């Protein structure tokens, strides 16, 4: 008979209002976005060399058990990012870097 596993901490931490995975700077929303695109935990770990595969499995498991709360957190992060983008664009209406980034993005589409 195998021993019962000990409780395992999910490797998530909050840093400056952003949830990050393990000791890395990789965000929870980046991992979940990869998962939604169909990447396996093993593939996600290869996309982010700072992550180890066991942490990714734990984070995905946490997400699957707490989907509603995590999805709400991600929506809020997206809202804050959009708010910051709009504020920046209002303060810097003719930013040449912005124009180059938009042009590069449009070329990819």
N, C-alpha and C positions, 0 to 999 in steps of 0.2 A: 504494500500500500504506500502511495506517495504521501509526503507530508502536505498539510494544507498550506497554501501560499500565504505569505505575510501580506498585509495591506501595502499597496504600492502607491507612492505619491505621483501624481500626474506632473510632468516636468513643465509647468507653466509658471510664469512670473510676470508681475506688472512692473513696467518701467516707464515712468513719465506718462502714465495713462494708457499705455499700449501693452497688450499681452504678448509676451515673447516665449519661444519654445526653448527649454533647457537653458544652457548657459550662453546660447547664441543670441544674435540680434534678429533672427528670423521671426516674423510675426505669426501669430495664430491664424490670421486671415490669409496669409500666403500659403500656409500648409493646407488649410481648408479649401482654398481656391484650386490648388493642384488636385486635391481629392475629388472635388466636384468635376474637374476636367477628366476624371477617370484614372488618374495616376494611383498606383498602389503605394503603400507605405515604403516599400523598398525603392521604388522609383522616386518618390518624394525625397528620401534620404540622399539619393544620388544628385538630385537637383540642387540641394543645399548641403554642401560639404561640411558645414558646421554642425549639422544634425547627425545623431546616430539613429539607426533604424528602430531600435527599441523605444526611444523617445517618441518617434513618429507614430508607432503603433499605439502607444499609450494616449497620445493626443487625439488620434482618430477615434479610439474607443471612448474617450471623454466626450468628444463631439457627438458621437452617435447616441450616447446616454443623455446628453444635454443640448440637443439640437436647437430647440426653440430659444434658449438663452444665448447660445453662441451665435445663432443667426441674428438675433437682435443686437448683440454686441457688434457684429460685423456691419450691420446696417448703420449703426450709430457711427462707427469709424468711417464709413463711406460718406455719411452726411457731414462729418467734421472735415474730411478731406475736401469735399466739394465746397464747403464754406471757406476754407483756407485758400483754395484755388481762386474762388471769386474775389476774395479780399485782395489777394496778390495781383490779380488782373486789374482790379480797380485802381490799385496803387501804382501799377506799372503797365499802363495801357499799350505802350509801343515797345515792349521788351523784345529785342531781336532774337534772343535765345528761345523765347516762347514760340515765335514765328517759325524758327528752324525746327523745333520739336514737333509742331503741328504738321509742318510739311513732311517731315520724316514719317510721322504716323500715317498720314494720308497715302504716302507711297507704299506702305506696307499693306494697306487695305486694297 
